[in-house]
């Protein structure tokens, strides 16, 4: 008995992107996100500074969320504002830092 994908390949209508593939990739993205949150929580119990962890986990989390939006089939016009917002959050978190220099001394 042939599976549906095998029948399509034999008919010459190979489809690389299907709803089942998108669902699997979406679940993998969400699973990776849950793994990141679990690791984040575990490291918080080990008394690692929260600001360092926030910077460490924000970039991969934003990348996973961006990939998730693309995988779920949103168009460019739909995800552009979300990507802009995610980029703003990453820029803020990575840009702000503890000022080690005294600004009063000029």
Steps between C-alpha positions, in 0.01 A plus 500: 500500500640839401487801722350823374844665457633204303201511267560869430867440420415218266245718325766768445329754725748510786388752757772615737278707726184351642278574795636195683860616453413848623328356806800282583741792460277720714493239775879466483537880533268507800679202656833679465345808661379291794847350532647853512253603770581189702872566476438864592303398811765246601777757470297745710493245781881484479515871593629620162429876459166552329625780274770276357249222440255736340760613251616144439156356429334791322682470170434125445142542618437785258655299216277203580192722515585657166548157341173386658313787338647418161434127536139557595445663163463867575573735212769768504249776558367316804830416667691821424360691803564200726858462378551874552373473856714195574804680357427801717485285811830331415664834423383646829613205709838470332554875482424589856772415741647593827693822460838422649634851440398793709330751273566784743872496422544688173 
